[in-house]
Amino acid sequence: MSASQFNLVTDWRFPAPVEPIWAELMAPEQWPDWWRAVKRVTPTREGDAQGIGAERRFTWRTALPYELSFTMRAVRIEPMHLIEGIARGEIDGVGRWTLSPEGEGTLVRYTWEIALTKPWMRLLSPVLRPAFAWNHHVVMGWGEADLRQRLGIAPAT
């Protein structure tokens, strides 16, 4: 794998059923209301009744002093279990949300298999790779904390 390619996996564990978490993840236009890293989500194409084919332009703020923008197209949705999209823009790749019952709660896994396309990031990725991965994990940590707050769930211990 080149320095500009990443396979990142994040797990969130919620003491809550799948349904409310699924509802929030399936409404990305609402993410800026609760996820501090999501600056803007603009729908660019409608999908079918299930959401397949829907495209949205995302702009993310990060823990490091830069933003990222890309379009995400939903390519696979298995209700209450999986949302998969293809990203194109300043990063290219595949993002996959998987929700699974876990005891009395829900395991949410996000898998992000991407390549950097922003020229400065590609150029500096051999040196900044650990910082880029750290940045991703911070943004995802914000997402977990912010979703917990939105759902009225106590912070993770």
C-alpha positions as CSV (number, residue, x, y, z in Angstrom):
1,M,0.0,0.0,0.0
2,S,1.4,3.4,-0.9
3,A,1.7,6.2,1.7
4,S,-1.3,8.0,0.2
5,Q,-3.7,5.0,0.6
6,F,-5.5,4.2,3.8
7,N,-7.6,1.4,5.3
8,L,-9.0,2.8,8.5
9,V,-11.5,1.0,10.7
10,T,-13.4,2.7,13.6
11,D,-15.7,0.9,16.0
12,W,-18.4,2.7,18.1
13,R,-20.3,0.8,20.7
14,F,-23.7,2.1,21.9
15,P,-25.9,0.8,24.7
16,A,-28.9,1.4,22.3
17,P,-30.8,-0.5,19.7
18,V,-29.8,-0.3,16.0
19,E,-32.9,1.7,14.9
20,P,-32.1,5.2,16.3
21,I,-28.5,4.9,15.2
22,W,-29.5,3.8,11.7
23,A,-32.0,6.7,11.4
24,E,-29.2,9.2,12.1
25,L,-26.7,7.6,9.8
26,M,-29.2,7.4,7.0
27,A,-29.8,11.2,7.2
28,P,-26.4,12.7,6.3
29,E,-28.0,16.1,5.5
30,Q,-28.6,16.3,9.2
31,W,-25.1,15.4,10.2
32,P,-23.9,19.1,10.5
33,D,-26.6,19.5,13.2
34,W,-24.8,17.1,15.5
35,W,-21.4,16.0,14.2
36,R,-19.0,18.9,14.8
37,A,-16.6,17.8,12.0
38,V,-19.3,17.9,9.2
39,K,-19.3,21.4,7.9
40,R,-21.7,20.9,5.0
41,V,-23.7,18.2,3.2
42,T,-25.3,19.1,-0.1
43,P,-27.5,16.6,-2.0
44,T,-26.4,16.5,-5.7
45,R,-28.6,13.6,-6.9
46,E,-31.5,11.7,-5.6
47,G,-31.4,7.9,-5.2
48,D,-34.0,5.3,-5.5
49,A,-36.6,4.6,-2.8
50,Q,-34.0,2.8,-0.7
51,G,-31.4,5.5,-1.2
52,I,-29.1,3.7,-3.7
53,G,-27.6,6.1,-6.2
54,A,-28.1,9.2,-3.9
55,E,-25.1,11.5,-4.1
56,R,-24.1,14.2,-1.6
57,R,-21.2,16.6,-1.5
58,F,-19.6,16.6,1.9
59,T,-17.2,19.2,3.4
60,W,-15.4,18.1,6.6
61,R,-13.4,20.2,9.0
62,T,-10.7,18.3,10.8
63,A,-8.6,18.4,13.9
64,L,-5.7,19.5,11.7
65,P,-5.9,22.9,9.9
66,Y,-7.5,21.7,6.6
67,E,-10.8,20.8,5.2
68,L,-11.7,17.9,2.9
69,S,-14.5,17.9,0.3
70,F,-15.8,14.9,-1.8
71,T,-18.9,13.5,-3.3
72,M,-20.2,10.3,-1.8
73,R,-22.6,8.0,-3.9
74,A,-24.6,5.4,-2.1
75,V,-24.0,2.0,-3.8
76,R,-25.3,-0.5,-1.3
77,I,-27.8,-0.3,1.5
78,E,-29.0,-3.2,3.6
79,P,-31.6,-1.7,6.0
80,M,-30.6,-1.7,9.6
81,H,-27.2,-3.2,8.7
82,L,-25.1,-1.7,6.0
83,I,-24.5,1.6,4.1
84,E,-21.8,1.7,1.5
85,G,-20.7,4.6,-0.6
86,I,-18.1,5.5,-3.2
87,A,-16.2,8.8,-2.6
88,R,-14.7,10.9,-5.3
89,G,-13.0,14.2,-4.9
90,E,-10.1,15.2,-2.6
91,I,-10.2,11.6,-1.5
92,D,-11.3,8.6,-3.6
93,G,-12.4,5.3,-2.2
94,V,-15.1,3.3,-0.4
95,G,-16.8,4.1,3.0
96,R,-18.9,1.4,4.7
97,W,-21.1,1.7,7.8
98,T,-22.0,-1.7,9.4
99,L,-24.4,-1.9,12.3
100,S,-24.7,-5.1,14.3
101,P,-26.5,-6.0,17.5
102,E,-24.1,-6.6,20.3
103,G,-25.6,-7.8,23.5
104,E,-28.1,-5.1,24.6
105,G,-26.6,-2.6,22.3
106,T,-25.1,-1.9,18.9
107,L,-21.7,-2.1,17.3
108,V,-21.2,0.5,14.6
109,R,-18.1,-0.1,12.4
110,Y,-16.9,2.4,9.8
111,T,-14.4,1.1,7.3
112,W,-12.7,3.8,5.1
113,E,-10.6,2.5,2.2
114,I,-9.3,5.6,0.5
115,A,-6.6,7.2,-1.5
116,L,-5.6,10.8,-1.1
117,T,-6.0,12.9,-4.3
118,K,-5.3,16.4,-3.0
119,P,-1.8,17.2,-4.4
120,W,-0.3,18.6,-1.2
121,M,-1.5,15.6,0.8
122,R,-0.2,13.1,-1.7
123,L,3.2,14.9,-1.8
124,L,3.5,14.9,2.0
125,S,1.8,11.6,2.8
126,P,5.1,9.7,3.3
127,V,5.9,12.0,6.2
128,L,2.4,12.9,7.4
129,R,0.7,9.5,7.1
130,P,0.6,9.0,10.9
131,A,-0.9,12.5,11.3
132,F,-3.5,11.9,8.7
133,A,-4.6,8.6,10.4
134,W,-4.6,10.3,13.8
135,N,-6.8,13.1,12.3
136,H,-9.3,10.6,10.9
137,H,-9.6,8.9,14.3
138,V,-10.1,12.3,16.1
139,V,-12.9,13.1,13.6
140,M,-14.5,9.7,14.1
141,G,-14.2,10.1,17.9
142,W,-16.1,13.4,17.6
143,G,-18.7,11.6,15.6
144,E,-19.2,9.0,18.3
145,A,-19.3,11.5,21.1
146,D,-21.7,13.8,19.2
147,L,-24.0,11.0,18.2
148,R,-24.1,9.8,21.8
149,Q,-25.1,13.3,22.9
150,R,-27.8,13.6,20.1
151,L,-29.3,10.2,21.2
152,G,-29.1,11.1,24.9
153,I,-26.6,8.3,25.6
154,A,-23.9,8.8,28.3
155,P,-20.4,9.4,27.1
156,A,-18.2,6.3,26.5
157,T,-16.0,5.3,29.3
